[in-house]
Amino acid sequence: MKTDGKTAIHDMPKDYQPEPLGDADELRPQLSQFFADQIDWSDPAWGIFGCEYFSYEFNFSASGPVETFMLHVRGGGDAVTPLVQMCRHFGWMAVDCSSGDFIDLDSPDAESWSRFQAYRDKVVDRTGDSSGG
């Protein structure tokens, strides 16, 4: 998301419409290039990047302008650093869904990711689900 210089969700006007990130057909190859052509776009609306410790799943429209997208992060390890690098590279901001705030790209809260993993592991331990989501 491009935020017109805003640094906190609560600073955004309720009627804010973000500037498009680009057209879906242009955005997919740009993301693929950034991630060394390791994103599987078999489904053009759901790209999957996987590495040893975590995966990102990019979810946006299959065609047309992309104003925002959901990035699903799964697994463990340091998934924050590449996310911050991606945002800096493209001039984007990202929202931490755990807090509802923008991720501070100069001082990202890796503890938020750790807290999510601890919560997930506790729930998985209770349910026996080991899918890693």
WOMOSUL-V361609 format. One record per residue. N is the residue number from 1. RES is the residue in one small letter. OMEGA is omega in degrees with one decimal (* if undefined). Layout:
n=<N:N>
res=<RES:RES>
omega=<OMEGA:OMEGA>
This chain:
n=<1:2:3:4:5:6:7:8:9:10:11:12:13:14:15:16:17:18:19:20:21:22:23:24:25:26:27:28:29:30:31:32:33:34:35:36:37:38:39:40:41:42:43:44:45:46:47:48:49:50:51:52:53:54:55:56:57:58:59:60:61:62:63:64:65:66:67:68:69:70:71:72:73:74:75:76:77:78:79:80:81:82:83:84:85:86:87:88:89:90:91:92:93:94:95:96:97:98:99:100:101:102:103:104:105:106:107:108:109:110:111:112:113:114:115:116:117:118:119:120:121:122:123:124:125:126:127:128:129:130:131:132:133>
res=<m:k:t:d:g:k:t:a:i:h:d:m:p:k:d:y:q:p:e:p:l:g:d:a:d:e:l:r:p:q:l:s:q:f:f:a:d:q:i:d:w:s:d:p:a:w:g:i:f:g:c:e:y:f:s:y:e:f:n:f:s:a:s:g:p:v:e:t:f:m:l:h:v:r:g:g:g:d:a:v:t:p:l:v:q:m:c:r:h:f:g:w:m:a:v:d:c:s:s:g:d:f:i:d:l:d:s:p:d:a:e:s:w:s:r:f:q:a:y:r:d:k:v:v:d:r:t:g:d:s:s:g:g>
omega=<171.0:-168.3:179.6:175.7:179.3:-178.0:-179.1:179.9:-176.7:176.2:-177.1:175.3:-178.3:-179.2:-177.5:173.9:-176.6:172.7:179.6:176.2:-179.1:175.9:-177.4:-178.8:176.1:-176.3:-179.3:179.8:177.3:177.0:179.1:179.4:179.4:-178.7:172.5:177.4:-179.2:178.6:176.9:179.4:176.9:171.2:-174.2:178.5:-174.9:179.6:-177.5:173.9:178.9:171.8:-173.3:-171.2:-174.7:173.1:171.1:172.9:-178.1:-177.1:174.1:-175.1:-179.2:179.7:177.8:-178.1:177.7:178.5:177.6:171.4:176.6:174.8:178.0:-179.2:-178.4:174.8:-176.9:-179.6:-177.4:176.7:-175.7:-175.2:178.3:177.3:178.2:178.7:178.4:-179.2:178.2:-178.0:-175.5:-178.4:-176.7:168.9:177.9:178.1:173.3:-176.6:177.7:-177.2:-175.7:-179.9:173.0:173.5:176.6:-175.4:177.6:-179.3:-176.2:-178.8:178.4:178.5:178.0:177.0:178.4:178.4:177.6:-178.9:178.5:177.5:-180.0:-178.5:177.5:179.4:179.9:179.1:179.6:-173.4:-176.9:177.9:-178.0:-177.6:174.6:-177.1:*>
